Amino acid sequence: MEEKKGMPLLGDDFPMMKVQTTQGVMNLPEDYKGKWFVLFSHPADFTPVCTTEFVAFQNRYDKFKALNCELIGMSVDQVFSHMKWEEWIKDNLNVQIEFPIIADTGKVAATLGLIHPGKGTNTVRAVFIVDAKAKIRIIFYYPQELGRNMDEILRSVEAMQLSDKNKVAIPANWPNNDFLGDRVIVPPATSNKAAQERLKDAKEGKFECYDWWLCHKKL
């Protein structure tokens, strides 16, 4: 069988790898077994946008942990640079970075597709959201010049967990959708019989429908 090449895709198992971090050597995804985790790459230490991102991630770290989700950063800088940068952030911004940062030799970046030649030789701002079964659920990519929205990443973790638990879909901008608010989408019917039953269920108050293919409910 031909070996799979290229970046992993949604639904794939997160690739097994041993990495050097600011908190010692880690084995991914094994060390996060039973937990969700967000692995995010940044172009370089001691850069302005990346510094704002790390502070933003740290300020939301407790919220991620409340969702049984860990954070792990990454760039191709050496571990000594990561450690010194953490020290600078603590001394100058009074923020202690508590999650590990991978010091990549280039292998992790190559495995995950984090270097895009059209955007230079540094890692782009990638985000991999991985579930408790080590499946890749969401991938985001951002250019070096644009800082990420950590509230959206946090929302994405919460929304995917909600979807898994309740077997529902999540509308745009949840929990502040333009016309559904914080309600969630009931998966549409896939047969004529199911469509008719869907409308019957709506009349009985199990959920509300605009039509058989657009039903929603409050959790």
Backbone as JSON Lines, residues from 0, in Angstrom:
{"i":0,"aa":"M","n":[0.85,-1.2,0.0],"ca":[0.0,0.0,0.0],"c":[0.88,1.25,0.0]}
{"i":1,"aa":"E","n":[0.54,2.2,-0.82],"ca":[1.34,3.42,-0.93],"c":[1.2,4.25,0.34]}
{"i":2,"aa":"E","n":[2.34,4.72,0.84],"ca":[2.33,5.52,2.06],"c":[1.63,6.85,1.81]}
{"i":3,"aa":"K","n":[0.76,7.22,2.73],"ca":[0.03,8.48,2.6],"c":[0.97,9.66,2.79]}
{"i":4,"aa":"K","n":[0.9,10.62,1.9],"ca":[1.74,11.81,1.99],"c":[0.86,13.05,2.06]}
{"i":5,"aa":"G","n":[1.47,14.15,2.48],"ca":[0.73,15.39,2.58],"c":[0.14,15.57,3.96]}
{"i":6,"aa":"M","n":[-0.46,16.72,4.16],"ca":[-1.01,17.05,5.47],"c":[-2.19,16.15,5.81]}
{"i":7,"aa":"P","n":[-2.39,15.87,7.11],"ca":[-3.55,15.08,7.51],"c":[-4.83,15.86,7.26]}
{"i":8,"aa":"L","n":[-5.93,15.12,7.11],"ca":[-7.22,15.72,6.78],"c":[-8.21,15.55,7.93]}
{"i":9,"aa":"L","n":[-9.32,16.25,7.84],"ca":[-10.37,16.11,8.84],"c":[-10.82,14.66,8.94]}
{"i":10,"aa":"G","n":[-10.93,14.17,10.16],"ca":[-11.33,12.79,10.38],"c":[-10.18,11.82,10.48]}
{"i":11,"aa":"D","n":[-8.98,12.26,10.09],"ca":[-7.79,11.41,10.22],"c":[-7.36,11.3,11.67]}
{"i":12,"aa":"D","n":[-6.65,10.22,11.98],"ca":[-5.98,10.14,13.27],"c":[-4.85,11.15,13.31]}
{"i":13,"aa":"F","n":[-4.67,11.8,14.46],"ca":[-3.54,12.71,14.59],"c":[-2.26,11.88,14.52]}
{"i":14,"aa":"P","n":[-1.27,12.28,13.71],"ca":[-0.06,11.48,13.55],"c":[0.7,11.3,14.87]}
{"i":15,"aa":"M","n":[1.21,10.11,15.11],"ca":[2.01,9.86,16.3],"c":[3.38,10.52,16.14]}
{"i":16,"aa":"M","n":[3.83,11.21,17.17],"ca":[5.11,11.89,17.12],"c":[5.67,12.12,18.52]}
{"i":17,"aa":"K","n":[6.98,12.07,18.62],"ca":[7.68,12.42,19.86],"c":[8.25,13.82,19.68]}
{"i":18,"aa":"V","n":[7.95,14.72,20.61],"ca":[8.35,16.12,20.45],"c":[9.03,16.65,21.71]}
{"i":19,"aa":"Q","n":[9.98,17.54,21.49],"ca":[10.62,18.26,22.59],"c":[9.82,19.52,22.87]}
{"i":20,"aa":"T","n":[9.44,19.72,24.13],"ca":[8.67,20.91,24.5],"c":[9.31,21.61,25.67]}
{"i":21,"aa":"T","n":[8.77,22.75,26.01],"ca":[9.24,23.5,27.17],"c":[8.92,22.78,28.48]}
{"i":22,"aa":"Q","n":[8.11,21.75,28.42],"ca":[7.78,20.96,29.61],"c":[8.3,19.52,29.48]}
{"i":23,"aa":"G","n":[9.34,19.35,28.66],"ca":[9.95,18.05,28.48],"c":[9.49,17.34,27.22]}
{"i":24,"aa":"V","n":[9.98,16.12,27.04],"ca":[9.61,15.34,25.87],"c":[8.18,14.82,26.03]}
{"i":25,"aa":"M","n":[7.4,14.93,24.96],"ca":[6.02,14.46,24.97],"c":[5.78,13.54,23.79]}
{"i":26,"aa":"N","n":[4.84,12.63,23.96],"ca":[4.4,11.75,22.89],"c":[2.97,12.11,22.53]}
{"i":27,"aa":"L","n":[2.8,12.56,21.29],"ca":[1.47,12.94,20.82],"c":[0.95,11.87,19.87]}
{"i":28,"aa":"P","n":[-0.35,11.59,19.93],"ca":[-1.35,12.16,20.84],"c":[-1.49,11.42,22.17]}
{"i":29,"aa":"E","n":[-0.62,10.43,22.42],"ca":[-0.77,9.54,23.56],"c":[-0.83,10.29,24.89]}
{"i":30,"aa":"D","n":[-0.02,11.34,25.04],"ca":[0.01,12.04,26.33],"c":[-1.27,12.81,26.61]}
{"i":31,"aa":"Y","n":[-2.11,12.96,25.6],"ca":[-3.41,13.62,25.8],"c":[-4.56,12.62,25.65]}
{"i":32,"aa":"K","n":[-4.27,11.37,25.88],"ca":[-5.28,10.33,25.74],"c":[-6.51,10.64,26.6]}
{"i":33,"aa":"G","n":[-7.69,10.58,26.0],"ca":[-8.92,10.87,26.73],"c":[-9.24,12.35,26.82]}
{"i":34,"aa":"K","n":[-8.38,13.21,26.23],"ca":[-8.61,14.65,26.25],"c":[-8.63,15.21,24.83]}
{"i":35,"aa":"W","n":[-9.32,16.31,24.67],"ca":[-9.19,17.09,23.45],"c":[-7.92,17.92,23.58]}
{"i":36,"aa":"F","n":[-7.34,18.31,22.44],"ca":[-6.24,19.28,22.51],"c":[-6.22,20.14,21.26]}
{"i":37,"aa":"V","n":[-5.68,21.33,21.44],"ca":[-5.5,22.27,20.35],"c":[-4.0,22.47,20.14]}
{"i":38,"aa":"L","n":[-3.49,22.02,19.02],"ca":[-2.1,22.27,18.66],"c":[-2.09,23.45,17.7]}
{"i":39,"aa":"F","n":[-1.34,24.48,18.05],"ca":[-1.3,25.67,17.2],"c":[0.15,26.08,16.94]}
{"i":40,"aa":"S","n":[0.45,26.35,15.69],"ca":[1.81,26.78,15.32],"c":[1.86,28.29,15.2]}
{"i":41,"aa":"H","n":[3.04,28.84,15.42],"ca":[3.25,30.27,15.23],"c":[4.54,30.48,14.45]}
{"i":42,"aa":"P","n":[4.67,31.58,13.71],"ca":[5.85,31.79,12.87],"c":[7.17,31.85,13.63]}
{"i":43,"aa":"A","n":[7.22,32.58,14.75],"ca":[8.5,32.73,15.45],"c":[8.31,33.34,16.82]}
{"i":44,"aa":"D","n":[9.21,33.0,17.73],"ca":[9.23,33.64,19.05],"c":[9.67,35.09,18.91]}
{"i":45,"aa":"F","n":[9.41,35.87,19.94],"ca":[9.82,37.27,20.0],"c":[9.33,38.06,18.79]}
{"i":46,"aa":"T","n":[8.09,37.79,18.37],"ca":[7.46,38.58,17.31],"c":[6.16,39.15,17.87]}
{"i":47,"aa":"P","n":[5.76,40.34,17.41],"ca":[4.63,41.04,18.04],"c":[3.29,40.29,18.0]}
{"i":48,"aa":"V","n":[2.87,39.85,16.82],"ca":[1.56,39.2,16.71],"c":[1.54,37.9,17.51]}
{"i":49,"aa":"C","n":[2.61,37.12,17.41],"ca":[2.68,35.85,18.15],"c":[2.6,36.08,19.66]}
{"i":50,"aa":"T","n":[3.22,37.14,20.13],"ca":[3.18,37.45,21.55],"c":[1.74,37.75,21.99]}
{"i":51,"aa":"T","n":[1.01,38.52,21.19],"ca":[-0.39,38.79,21.54],"c":[-1.21,37.51,21.55]}
{"i":52,"aa":"E","n":[-0.9,36.59,20.65],"ca":[-1.64,35.34,20.58],"c":[-1.39,34.47,21.82]}
{"i":53,"aa":"F","n":[-0.14,34.37,22.23],"ca":[0.17,33.52,23.38],"c":[-0.47,34.06,24.65]}
{"i":54,"aa":"V","n":[-0.48,35.36,24.79],"ca":[-1.15,35.96,25.95],"c":[-2.64,35.65,25.89]}
{"i":55,"aa":"A","n":[-3.24,35.76,24.7],"ca":[-4.67,35.5,24.55],"c":[-5.0,34.04,24.83]}
{"i":56,"aa":"F","n":[-4.18,33.12,24.35],"ca":[-4.4,31.7,24.65],"c":[-4.29,31.44,26.15]}
{"i":57,"aa":"Q","n":[-3.26,31.98,26.77],"ca":[-3.07,31.75,28.2],"c":[-4.24,32.32,29.01]}
{"i":58,"aa":"N","n":[-4.73,33.49,28.63],"ca":[-5.85,34.1,29.36],"c":[-7.13,33.28,29.26]}
{"i":59,"aa":"R","n":[-7.19,32.39,28.28],"ca":[-8.37,31.53,28.11],"c":[-8.08,30.06,28.45]}
{"i":60,"aa":"Y","n":[-6.9,29.8,28.97],"ca":[-6.48,28.42,29.22],"c":[-7.43,27.69,30.16]}
{"i":61,"aa":"D","n":[-7.89,28.36,31.2],"ca":[-8.82,27.72,32.13],"c":[-10.13,27.35,31.44]}
{"i":62,"aa":"K","n":[-10.56,28.16,30.49],"ca":[-11.8,27.86,29.76],"c":[-11.61,26.63,28.87]}
{"i":63,"aa":"F","n":[-10.45,26.51,28.26],"ca":[-10.16,25.32,27.47],"c":[-10.13,24.09,28.37]}
{"i":64,"aa":"K","n":[-9.45,24.2,29.5],"ca":[-9.35,23.05,30.4],"c":[-10.71,22.64,30.94]}
{"i":65,"aa":"A","n":[-11.61,23.6,31.11],"ca":[-12.97,23.28,31.57],"c":[-13.71,22.42,30.54]}
{"i":66,"aa":"L","n":[-13.25,22.46,29.3],"ca":[-13.82,21.63,28.23],"c":[-13.01,20.35,28.03]}
{"i":67,"aa":"N","n":[-12.17,20.02,29.01],"ca":[-11.3,18.83,28.9],"c":[-10.39,18.94,27.68]}
{"i":68,"aa":"C","n":[-9.89,20.15,27.46],"ca":[-9.08,20.44,26.28],"c":[-7.77,21.11,26.69]}
{"i":69,"aa":"E","n":[-6.66,20.59,26.19],"ca":[-5.35,21.14,26.46],"c":[-4.86,21.99,25.29]}
{"i":70,"aa":"L","n":[-3.88,22.83,25.55],"ca":[-3.24,23.65,24.52],"c":[-1.79,23.23,24.38]}
{"i":71,"aa":"I","n":[-1.29,23.26,23.16],"ca":[0.14,23.04,22.93],"c":[0.58,23.88,21.74]}
{"i":72,"aa":"G","n":[1.55,24.77,21.97],"ca":[2.05,25.64,20.91],"c":[3.2,24.99,20.17]}
{"i":73,"aa":"M","n":[3.66,25.65,19.09],"ca":[4.72,25.07,18.29],"c":[5.31,26.07,17.32]}
{"i":74,"aa":"S","n":[6.63,26.04,17.18],"ca":[7.3,26.72,16.07],"c":[8.63,26.01,15.84]}
{"i":75,"aa":"V","n":[9.38,26.46,14.83],"ca":[10.66,25.83,14.53],"c":[11.8,26.48,15.32]}
{"i":76,"aa":"D","n":[11.48,27.3,16.3],"ca":[12.51,27.86,17.19],"c":[13.01,26.78,18.15]}
{"i":77,"aa":"Q","n":[14.23,26.97,18.67],"ca":[14.78,26.04,19.65],"c":[14.08,26.2,20.99]}
{"i":78,"aa":"V","n":[14.15,25.17,21.81],"ca":[13.48,25.2,23.1],"c":[14.01,26.32,23.98]}
{"i":79,"aa":"F","n":[15.3,26.66,23.85],"ca":[15.88,27.74,24.65],"c":[15.23,29.08,24.3]}
{"i":80,"aa":"S","n":[14.91,29.27,23.02],"ca":[14.23,30.48,22.59],"c":[12.82,30.54,23.18]}
{"i":81,"aa":"H","n":[12.11,29.41,23.13],"ca":[10.78,29.35,23.74],"c":[10.84,29.74,25.21]}
{"i":82,"aa":"M","n":[11.8,29.16,25.93],"ca":[11.92,29.4,27.37],"c":[12.21,30.87,27.66]}
{"i":83,"aa":"K","n":[13.11,31.46,26.87],"ca":[13.45,32.87,27.07],"c":[12.27,33.77,26.74]}
{"i":84,"aa":"W","n":[11.51,33.41,25.71],"ca":[10.33,34.18,25.32],"c":[9.26,34.11,26.4]}
{"i":85,"aa":"E","n":[9.04,32.92,26.95],"ca":[8.11,32.77,28.07],"c":[8.53,33.68,29.23]}
{"i":86,"aa":"E","n":[9.83,33.71,29.48],"ca":[10.36,34.56,30.56],"c":[10.08,36.03,30.28]}
{"i":87,"aa":"W","n":[10.27,36.45,29.0],"ca":[10.03,37.85,28.62],"c":[8.55,38.2,28.82]}
{"i":88,"aa":"I","n":[7.66,37.3,28.41],"ca":[6.22,37.55,28.56],"c":[5.86,37.69,30.04]}
{"i":89,"aa":"K","n":[6.45,36.83,30.87],"ca":[6.17,36.9,32.32],"c":[6.68,38.21,32.9]}
{"i":90,"aa":"D","n":[7.9,38.61,32.54],"ca":[8.53,39.8,33.11],"c":[7.89,41.09,32.63]}
{"i":91,"aa":"N","n":[7.47,41.12,31.38],"ca":[7.0,42.36,30.79],"c":[5.48,42.5,30.7]}
{"i":92,"aa":"L","n":[4.78,41.37,30.63],"ca":[3.33,41.4,30.49],"c":[2.61,40.75,31.66]}
{"i":93,"aa":"N","n":[3.39,40.25,32.59],"ca":[2.85,39.62,33.8],"c":[1.9,38.46,33.49]}
{"i":94,"aa":"V","n":[2.26,37.68,32.49],"ca":[1.48,36.51,32.1],"c":[2.4,35.3,32.07]}
{"i":95,"aa":"Q","n":[2.07,34.28,32.84],"ca":[2.86,33.06,32.88],"c":[2.26,32.03,31.92]}
{"i":96,"aa":"I","n":[3.03,31.66,30.89],"ca":[2.56,30.66,29.94],"c":[2.64,29.29,30.61]}
{"i":97,"aa":"E","n":[1.49,28.61,30.73],"ca":[1.42,27.36,31.47],"c":[1.35,26.13,30.59]}
{"i":98,"aa":"F","n":[1.07,26.3,29.32],"ca":[0.98,25.15,28.42],"c":[2.32,24.94,27.7]}
{"i":99,"aa":"P","n":[2.6,23.73,27.24],"ca":[3.88,23.45,26.59],"c":[3.98,24.03,25.19]}
{"i":100,"aa":"I","n":[5.21,24.27,24.76],"ca":[5.49,24.75,23.41],"c":[6.49,23.8,22.76]}
{"i":101,"aa":"I","n":[6.14,23.26,21.61],"ca":[7.02,22.35,20.9],"c":[8.15,23.11,20.22]}
{"i":102,"aa":"A","n":[9.37,22.61,20.4],"ca":[10.53,23.13,19.66],"c":[10.76,22.17,18.5]}
{"i":103,"aa":"D","n":[10.31,22.55,17.32],"ca":[10.31,21.65,16.17],"c":[11.6,21.78,15.36]}
{"i":104,"aa":"T","n":[12.13,20.65,14.94],"ca":[13.3,20.64,14.06],"c":[12.9,20.72,12.6]}
{"i":105,"aa":"G","n":[11.61,20.73,12.35],"ca":[11.09,20.76,10.99],"c":[10.25,19.54,10.67]}
{"i":106,"aa":"K","n":[10.41,18.48,11.46],"ca":[9.68,17.24,11.19],"c":[8.18,17.41,11.43]}
{"i":107,"aa":"V","n":[7.82,18.07,12.54],"ca":[6.4,18.27,12.85],"c":[5.76,19.16,11.79]}
{"i":108,"aa":"A","n":[6.45,20.23,11.42],"ca":[5.93,21.14,10.4],"c":[5.71,20.41,9.08]}
{"i":109,"aa":"A","n":[6.64,19.52,8.72],"ca":[6.51,18.77,7.47],"c":[5.35,17.78,7.56]}
{"i":110,"aa":"T","n":[5.19,17.13,8.7],"ca":[4.13,16.14,8.88],"c":[2.75,16.79,8.81]}
{"i":111,"aa":"L","n":[2.62,17.98,9.4],"ca":[1.32,18.63,9.49],"c":[1.08,19.67,8.39]}
{"i":112,"aa":"G","n":[2.06,19.86,7.51],"ca":[1.87,20.81,6.41],"c":[1.83,22.25,6.86]}
{"i":113,"aa":"L","n":[2.78,22.64,7.73],"ca":[2.72,23.96,8.35],"c":[3.61,25.0,7.67]}
{"i":114,"aa":"I","n":[4.42,24.59,6.71],"ca":[5.23,25.56,5.98],"c":[4.69,25.67,4.56]}
{"i":115,"aa":"H","n":[4.25,26.86,4.21],"ca":[3.67,27.12,2.9],"c":[4.65,28.02,2.14]}
{"i":116,"aa":"P","n":[5.32,27.5,1.14],"ca":[6.37,28.24,0.44],"c":[5.96,29.64,-0.01]}
{"i":117,"aa":"G","n":[4.69,29.79,-0.38],"ca":[4.24,31.1,-0.82],"c":[4.18,32.13,0.29]}
{"i":118,"aa":"K","n":[4.31,31.66,1.55],"ca":[4.28,32.57,2.7],"c":[5.59,32.55,3.47]}
{"i":119,"aa":"G","n":[6.68,32.1,2.83],"ca":[7.98,32.14,3.48],"c":[8.4,30.8,4.05]}
{"i":120,"aa":"T","n":[9.46,30.83,4.88],"ca":[10.04,29.59,5.41],"c":[9.63,29.3,6.85]}
{"i":121,"aa":"N","n":[8.92,30.23,7.47],"ca":[8.43,29.99,8.84],"c":[7.09,29.25,8.78]}
{"i":122,"aa":"T","n":[6.72,28.67,9.91],"ca":[5.41,28.01,9.98],"c":[4.3,29.06,9.92]}
{"i":123,"aa":"V","n":[3.22,28.73,9.21],"ca":[2.06,29.61,9.21],"c":[1.32,29.43,10.54]}
{"i":124,"aa":"R","n":[0.28,30.22,10.74],"ca":[-0.51,30.1,11.97],"c":[-1.58,29.03,11.75]}
{"i":125,"aa":"A","n":[-1.23,27.81,12.05],"ca":[-2.17,26.7,11.89],"c":[-2.78,26.32,13.23]}
{"i":126,"aa":"V","n":[-3.97,25.76,13.17],"ca":[-4.66,25.27,14.38],"c":[-5.23,23.89,14.05]}
{"i":127,"aa":"F","n":[-4.88,22.91,14.88],"ca":[-5.46,21.57,14.77],"c":[-6.24,21.29,16.04]}
{"i":128,"aa":"I","n":[-7.54,21.08,15.9],"ca":[-8.38,20.71,17.04],"c":[-8.6,19.2,16.97]}
{"i":129,"aa":"V","n":[-8.15,18.52,18.03],"ca":[-8.14,17.06,18.06],"c":[-9.02,16.58,19.2]}
{"i":130,"aa":"D","n":[-9.86,15.58,18.94],"ca":[-10.8,15.14,19.97],"c":[-10.19,14.09,20.9]}
{"i":131,"aa":"A","n":[-10.99,13.62,21.84],"ca":[-10.5,12.7,22.87],"c":[-10.15,11.33,22.32]}
{"i":132,"aa":"K","n":[-10.53,11.05,21.06],"ca":[-10.16,9.79,20.41],"c":[-9.01,9.99,19.43]}
{"i":133,"aa":"A","n":[-8.36,11.15,19.54],"ca":[-7.2,11.5,18.7],"c":[-7.55,11.71,17.24]}
{"i":134,"aa":"K","n":[-8.81,12.02,16.94],"ca":[-9.23,12.33,15.58],"c":[-9.14,13.84,15.34]}
{"i":135,"aa":"I","n":[-8.64,14.22,14.18],"ca":[-8.57,15.63,13.83],"c":[-9.97,16.1,13.42]}
{"i":136,"aa":"R","n":[-10.5,17.07,14.14],"ca":[-11.87,17.51,13.9],"c":[-11.95,18.83,13.14]}
{"i":137,"aa":"I","n":[-10.99,19.72,13.38],"ca":[-11.01,21.04,12.73],"c":[-9.57,21.45,12.41]}
{"i":138,"aa":"I","n":[-9.37,22.08,11.26],"ca":[-8.07,22.64,10.89],"c":[-8.3,24.07,10.42]}
{"i":139,"aa":"F","n":[-7.55,25.0,10.98],"ca":[-7.57,26.39,10.54],"c":[-6.17,26.78,10.05]}
{"i":140,"aa":"Y","n":[-6.1,27.62,9.05],"ca":[-4.83,28.21,8.62],"c":[-4.98,29.72,8.52]}
{"i":141,"aa":"Y","n":[-3.98,30.43,9.02],"ca":[-3.94,31.88,8.95],"c":[-2.56,32.31,8.44]}
{"i":142,"aa":"P","n":[-2.48,33.41,7.71],"ca":[-1.17,33.92,7.29],"c":[-0.44,34.55,8.46]}
{"i":143,"aa":"Q","n":[0.86,34.77,8.27],"ca":[1.67,35.32,9.37],"c":[1.18,36.68,9.85]}
{"i":144,"aa":"E","n":[0.61,37.47,8.94],"ca":[0.26,38.85,9.29],"c":[-1.07,38.97,10.04]}
{"i":145,"aa":"L","n":[-1.83,37.88,10.15],"ca":[-3.13,37.95,10.81],"c":[-3.16,37.12,12.08]}
{"i":146,"aa":"G","n":[-3.39,37.78,13.2],"ca":[-3.52,37.07,14.47],"c":[-4.86,36.36,14.55]}
{"i":147,"aa":"R","n":[-4.87,35.24,15.28],"ca":[-6.08,34.42,15.39],"c":[-7.06,34.98,16.41]}
{"i":148,"aa":"N","n":[-8.32,34.55,16.29],"ca":[-9.36,34.87,17.25],"c":[-9.51,33.67,18.18]}
{"i":149,"aa":"M","n":[-9.0,33.76,19.39],"ca":[-9.01,32.62,20.31],"c":[-10.42,32.28,20.78]}
{"i":150,"aa":"D","n":[-11.29,33.28,20.82],"ca":[-12.68,33.0,21.21],"c":[-13.35,32.11,20.18]}
{"i":151,"aa":"E","n":[-13.0,32.25,18.9],"ca":[-13.56,31.39,17.87],"c":[-13.02,29.96,18.02]}
{"i":152,"aa":"I","n":[-11.76,29.82,18.38],"ca":[-11.2,28.48,18.58],"c":[-11.86,27.82,19.79]}
{"i":153,"aa":"L","n":[-12.05,28.59,20.85],"ca":[-12.73,28.08,22.03],"c":[-14.18,27.69,21.69]}
{"i":154,"aa":"R","n":[-14.87,28.55,20.94],"ca":[-16.24,28.27,20.5],"c":[-16.3,27.0,19.68]}
{"i":155,"aa":"S","n":[-15.3,26.8,18.84],"ca":[-15.28,25.63,17.97],"c":[-15.17,24.34,18.77]}
{"i":156,"aa":"V","n":[-14.32,24.34,19.8],"ca":[-14.19,23.16,20.66],"c":[-15.51,22.88,21.36]}
{"i":157,"aa":"E","n":[-16.09,23.91,21.94],"ca":[-17.35,23.74,22.67],"c":[-18.46,23.26,21.73]}
{"i":158,"aa":"A","n":[-18.52,23.84,20.52],"ca":[-19.57,23.48,19.57],"c":[-19.43,22.03,19.1]}
{"i":159,"aa":"M","n":[-18.21,21.59,18.84],"ca":[-18.01,20.22,18.38],"c":[-18.36,19.22,19.47]}
{"i":160,"aa":"Q","n":[-18.03,19.55,20.7],"ca":[-18.38,18.66,21.81],"c":[-19.9,18.6,21.98]}
{"i":161,"aa":"L","n":[-20.56,19.72,21.81],"ca":[-22.01,19.77,21.91],"c":[-22.66,18.96,20.78]}
{"i":162,"aa":"S","n":[-22.1,19.08,19.6],"ca":[-22.6,18.33,18.45],"c":[-22.45,16.83,18.67]}
{"i":163,"aa":"D","n":[-21.29,16.41,19.16],"ca":[-21.04,14.99,19.41],"c":[-22.0,14.43,20.46]}
{"i":164,"aa":"K","n":[-22.18,15.17,21.53],"ca":[-22.99,14.69,22.65],"c":[-24.45,14.59,22.3]}
{"i":165,"aa":"N","n":[-24.96,15.54,21.51],"ca":[-26.4,15.62,21.26],"c":[-26.82,15.24,19.84]}
{"i":166,"aa":"K","n":[-25.84,14.88,19.0],"ca":[-26.13,14.49,17.62],"c":[-26.9,15.58,16.87]}
{"i":167,"aa":"V","n":[-26.4,16.8,16.97],"ca":[-27.02,17.93,16.3],"c":[-25.96,18.67,15.49]}
{"i":168,"aa":"A","n":[-26.41,19.58,14.64],"ca":[-25.51,20.46,13.91],"c":[-25.57,21.85,14.54]}
{"i":169,"aa":"I","n":[-24.53,22.62,14.31],"ca":[-24.41,23.92,14.97],"c":[-24.53,25.04,13.93]}
{"i":170,"aa":"P","n":[-25.46,25.97,14.12],"ca":[-25.66,27.03,13.13],"c":[-24.55,28.09,13.15]}
{"i":171,"aa":"A","n":[-24.56,28.92,12.13],"ca":[-23.58,30.01,12.02],"c":[-23.62,30.91,13.25]}
{"i":172,"aa":"N","n":[-22.43,31.28,13.68],"ca":[-22.27,32.22,14.79],"c":[-22.88,31.74,16.11]}
{"i":173,"aa":"W","n":[-23.16,30.44,16.21],"ca":[-23.67,29.91,17.47],"c":[-22.71,30.3,18.61]}
{"i":174,"aa":"P","n":[-23.24,30.72,19.76],"ca":[-24.64,30.69,20.2],"c":[-25.4,31.99,19.95]}
{"i":175,"aa":"N","n":[-24.96,32.75,18.96],"ca":[-25.61,34.02,18.66],"c":[-26.01,34.08,17.19]}
{"i":176,"aa":"N","n":[-26.7,33.04,16.72],"ca":[-27.14,33.01,15.34],"c":[-28.17,34.11,15.08]}
{"i":177,"aa":"D","n":[-28.18,34.62,13.85],"ca":[-29.03,35.76,13.51],"c":[-30.52,35.5,13.71]}
{"i":178,"aa":"F","n":[-31.0,34.26,13.48],"ca":[-32.43,34.01,13.67],"c":[-32.74,32.81,14.57]}
{"i":179,"aa":"L","n":[-31.71,32.02,14.9],"ca":[-31.95,30.89,15.8],"c":[-31.4,31.11,17.2]}
{"i":180,"aa":"G","n":[-30.63,32.17,17.38],"ca":[-30.05,32.42,18.69],"c":[-29.12,31.29,19.1]}
{"i":181,"aa":"D","n":[-29.35,30.71,20.29],"ca":[-28.49,29.63,20.77],"c":[-29.08,28.25,20.5]}
{"i":182,"aa":"R","n":[-30.11,28.17,19.67],"ca":[-30.72,26.89,19.34],"c":[-29.81,26.12,18.38]}
{"i":183,"aa":"V","n":[-30.01,24.8,18.31],"ca":[-29.17,23.97,17.46],"c":[-30.03,23.31,16.37]}
{"i":184,"aa":"I","n":[-29.38,22.8,15.33],"ca":[-30.07,22.25,14.17],"c":[-30.28,20.74,14.34]}
{"i":185,"aa":"V","n":[-31.51,20.31,14.12],"ca":[-31.82,18.88,14.09],"c":[-31.41,18.34,12.72]}
{"i":186,"aa":"P","n":[-30.61,17.29,12.64],"ca":[-30.18,16.77,11.34],"c":[-31.38,16.54,10.42]}
{"i":187,"aa":"P","n":[-31.32,16.96,9.15],"ca":[-32.46,16.86,8.24],"c":[-32.84,15.42,7.93]}
{"i":188,"aa":"A","n":[-34.11,15.23,7.6],"ca":[-34.6,13.91,7.21],"c":[-33.99,13.49,5.88]}
{"i":189,"aa":"T","n":[-33.81,12.18,5.7],"ca":[-33.18,11.69,4.47],"c":[-34.09,10.77,3.65]}
{"i":190,"aa":"S","n":[-35.38,10.81,3.97],"ca":[-36.35,10.05,3.17],"c":[-37.69,10.75,3.26]}
{"i":191,"aa":"N","n":[-38.6,10.45,2.32],"ca":[-39.93,11.06,2.35],"c":[-40.67,10.72,3.64]}
{"i":192,"aa":"K","n":[-40.57,9.48,4.07],"ca":[-41.26,9.06,5.29],"c":[-40.71,9.82,6.49]}
{"i":193,"aa":"A","n":[-39.4,9.93,6.56],"ca":[-38.79,10.63,7.69],"c":[-39.16,12.11,7.67]}
{"i":194,"aa":"A","n":[-39.3,12.69,6.48],"ca":[-39.69,14.1,6.37],"c":[-41.07,14.33,6.95]}
{"i":195,"aa":"Q","n":[-42.0,13.43,6.64],"ca":[-43.36,13.56,7.17],"c":[-43.38,13.36,8.68]}
{"i":196,"aa":"E","n":[-42.59,12.42,9.15],"ca":[-42.5,12.19,10.6],"c":[-41.88,13.39,11.29]}
{"i":197,"aa":"R","n":[-40.96,14.03,10.6],"ca":[-40.31,15.22,11.17],"c":[-41.34,16.32,11.41]}
{"i":198,"aa":"L","n":[-42.2,16.56,10.46],"ca":[-43.23,17.59,10.62],"c":[-44.23,17.21,11.71]}
{"i":199,"aa":"K","n":[-44.53,15.9,11.83],"ca":[-45.42,15.43,12.88],"c":[-44.79,15.67,14.25]}
{"i":200,"aa":"D","n":[-43.5,15.37,14.36],"ca":[-42.79,15.59,15.62],"c":[-42.79,17.07,15.99]}
{"i":201,"aa":"A","n":[-42.67,17.92,14.98],"ca":[-42.68,19.36,15.23],"c":[-44.03,19.81,15.78]}
{"i":202,"aa":"K","n":[-45.11,19.25,15.23],"ca":[-46.45,19.6,15.71],"c":[-46.65,19.14,17.16]}
{"i":203,"aa":"E","n":[-45.97,18.08,17.53],"ca":[-46.08,17.57,18.9],"c":[-45.14,18.3,19.86]}
{"i":204,"aa":"G","n":[-44.41,19.27,19.35],"ca":[-43.59,20.11,20.21],"c":[-42.22,19.56,20.54]}
{"i":205,"aa":"K","n":[-41.76,18.53,19.81],"ca":[-40.43,17.98,20.1],"c":[-39.32,18.94,19.66]}
{"i":206,"aa":"F","n":[-39.62,19.71,18.63],"ca":[-38.73,20.77,18.16],"c":[-39.53,21.67,17.23]}
{"i":207,"aa":"E","n":[-38.91,22.68,16.67],"ca":[-39.6,23.61,15.77],"c":[-39.0,23.49,14.37]}
{"i":208,"aa":"C","n":[-39.81,23.75,13.37],"ca":[-39.35,23.62,11.98],"c":[-39.82,24.81,11.14]}
{"i":209,"aa":"Y","n":[-38.94,25.29,10.27],"ca":[-39.34,26.19,9.2],"c":[-39.86,25.36,8.04]}
{"i":210,"aa":"D","n":[-39.3,24.19,7.9],"ca":[-39.72,23.19,6.91],"c":[-39.1,21.87,7.38]}
{"i":211,"aa":"W","n":[-39.39,20.75,6.69],"ca":[-38.9,19.46,7.17],"c":[-37.38,19.38,7.16]}
{"i":212,"aa":"W","n":[-36.73,20.2,6.31],"ca":[-35.27,20.16,6.22],"c":[-34.57,21.18,7.11]}
{"i":213,"aa":"L","n":[-35.34,22.03,7.78],"ca":[-34.75,23.04,8.65],"c":[-35.49,23.06,9.98]}
{"i":214,"aa":"C","n":[-35.09,22.15,10.85],"ca":[-35.69,22.06,12.18],"c":[-34.65,22.39,13.23]}
{"i":215,"aa":"H","n":[-35.11,22.93,14.34],"ca":[-34.17,23.38,15.37],"c":[-34.78,23.16,16.75]}
{"i":216,"aa":"K","n":[-33.94,23.16,17.74],"ca":[-34.43,22.97,19.1],"c":[-33.51,23.62,20.11]}
{"i":217,"aa":"K","n":[-34.02,23.76,21.31],"ca":[-33.26,24.3,22.43],"c":[-32.67,23.13,23.22]}
{"i":218,"aa":"L","n":[-31.42,23.25,23.58],"ca":[-30.82,22.21,24.41],"c":[-30.9,22.58,25.88]}
